[in-house]
C-alpha cells in the first residue's frame, strides 16, 4: 500500500481549531459553591448577631468586588465609589419616604442614577491617570455630600428615616444574592473580550489603544458596572438601618475600607475581594469585641503586615507559597523594606 502523497509547501494550510480558554480548576469552582452554600445556611444555623454581622460583611464584600472591576482589572484606583453607594442609598430613601414607592422601585432608581452619573463623570475624569484620577474622584465624594446636604428632597442635613422592616434574614439573603451576582459578573469579565481589554489597559494603556481598544469607553463601562453594584449595596443597607444622612451615605472611609479589602484579598481576581472582605471584617469584629481600646491599632498593623508580606493579596500568596514555599514572603520583605 502506497503512502499518501506529501502535501505541497505552497498548498493552503488547514487552520487549526481554535482553542477554548482555560477553565478555572474544578476544585476552585466546587469550593466557591460550597462557601456560598454555607453562607446561605447562616440565617438558619446562626444567631441574630451573626446574621447582622453577615449582612455588613456581605455588603462590604459587594463593595470590594465592585471596586475590583475598576481598580483591580482596569487599574484605576477610584476613591469615588462611595458616591455610587450614597446615590443608591438616597434613591431608596427618597423613593420610599418622599414618593411612597416600593423598595424595589427605589433600588432600581438609585442604581439607574448611579450608572448615569458614573458614565457622565467617567467620560471626563477617566482621562486622568494615577494620583490625578484618585484626587479627582476623592473630590467628587466631598462635593456630592455637600450638594445633598442642601437638597430639601433628600432631607438636607437632617437626613431621612425609612419605614422599618424587621427581617434580618431577608436583608441577609438580598446581600448574599447581590454578592453572587457581582462575583458572577467578575467571573464573566475574566473570560470576555471586555475583560481582556480592561487588563490590557491596566498593563499598558497606550499599547491597548494601539491594538484597537477604545480605552475611554472600556473604562467608563467598568466605572458604570462598579457604580451599579455599589448603588445596590447602598440601597439595601439604607433600608436595613432605616436611617440616612449625607455624612454616612458619602463616607470617604467606606471607600478606603473597600480598597483595603480588595487589595488584601487580591485585586484583579474573582474571589480575592470576597476573601479579603470577609476575613478583615471578622478580624475587625473580633478585635473590637476583645480589645476595644486598641482594636484600630491592631487592625492597622494587620493591614500593613499584609501589604509587606503579600503585596498582591491572599490569592497571590497562596499561589506563591505553593510554588516557591515560605521563601515567597522573604522575597516580598526584601523587596518592600520599611
C-alpha positions, 0 to 999 in steps of 0.5 A: 500500500502506497503512502499518501502523497506529501502535501505541497509547501505552497498548498493552503494550510488547514487552520487549526481549531481554535482553542477554548480558554482555560477553565478555572480548576474544578476544585476552585469552582466546587469550593466557591459553591460550597462557601456560598452554600454555607453562607446561605445556611447562616440565617438558619444555623446562626444567631441574630448577631451573626446574621447582622454581622453577615449582612455588613460583611456581605455588603462590604464584600459587594463593595470590594468586588465592585471596586475590583472591576475598576481598580483591580482589572482596569487599574484605576484606583477610584476613591469615588465609589462611595458616591455610587453607594450614597446615590443608591442609598438616597434613591431608596430613601427618597423613593420610599419616604418622599414618593411612597414607592416600593423598595424595589422601585427605589433600588432600581432608581438609585442604581439607574442614577448611579450608572448615569452619573458614573458614565457622565463623570467617567467620560471626563475624569477617566482621562486622568491617570494615577494620583490625578484620577484618585484626587479627582474622584476623592473630590467628587465624594466631598462635593456630592455630600455637600450638594445633598446636604442642601437638597430639601428632597433628600432631607438636607442635613437632617437626613431621612428615616425609612419605614422599618422592616424587621427581617434580618434574614431577608436583608441577609439573603438580598446581600448574599444574592447581590454578592453572587451576582457581582462575583458572577459578573467578575467571573464573566469579565475574566473570560470576555473580550471586555475583560481582556481589554480592561487588563490590557489597559491596566498593563499598558494603556497606550499599547491597548489603544494601539491594538484597537481598544477604545480605552475611554469607553472600556473604562467608563463601562467598568466605572458604570458596572462598579457604580451599579453594584455599589448603588445596590449595596447602598440601597439595601443597607439604607433600608436595613438601618432605616436611617440616612444622612449625607455624612454616612451615605458619602463616607470617604472611609467606606471607600478606603475600607473597600480598597483595603479589602480588595487589595488584601484579598487580591485585586484583579481576581474573582474571589480575592475581594470576597476573601479579603472582605470577609476575613478583615471584617471578622478580624475587625469584629473580633478585635473590637469585641476583645480589645476595644481600646486598641482594636484600630491599632491592631487592625492597622498593623494587620493591614500593613503586615499584609501589604509587606508580606503579600503585596498582591493579596491572599490569592497571590500568596497562596499561589506563591507559597505553593510554588516557591514555599515560605521563601515567597514572603522573604522575597516580598520583605526584601523587596518592600523594606520599611 
